[in-house]
Amino acid sequence: MTLELSLANTTSIDDVEPWMFRIARTRPGMYTIRVRTMSKNRIDGLLFLFGVDSSHEVSVNFTGEEFAKLDKVIMNQSYAESKPKVQSAIVYQHASVIWPSHTPDDVTMRTLGAWAITQYDATASG
């Protein structure tokens, strides 16, 4: 299943390491979140080099369990009517529990996985 998102005001991913985009896109998963990003100077070349199409779309694959856990966090925060900054912080905290190790996959998902699910919620809610 692929969840397509429209162009949204996304937070900066300028400091994300280039190899993380490849890992997020190619890791096995049941769900894919695709986020179209705003054009940035540094990120333009990196996205092109690591297989992101010309629309500047970042794809992040999630297993069913990963997506379900983060979706539960998002829904609980929505029901509690948390402010977006608080909700994002809580998602990032849970990401460190879901992906606790120092493997490249876990490091990537703590960064891009939490970012993508936050962008998904912001676009779906907005």
Secondary structure by P-SEA (a helix, b strand, c coil): cbbbbccccccccccccaaaaaaaacccccbbbbbbbcccccaaaaaaaacccccbbbbbbbcaaaaaaaaaaaaaaaaacccaaaaaaaaaaaaaaacccccaaaaaaaaaaaaaaaaaaaaaac
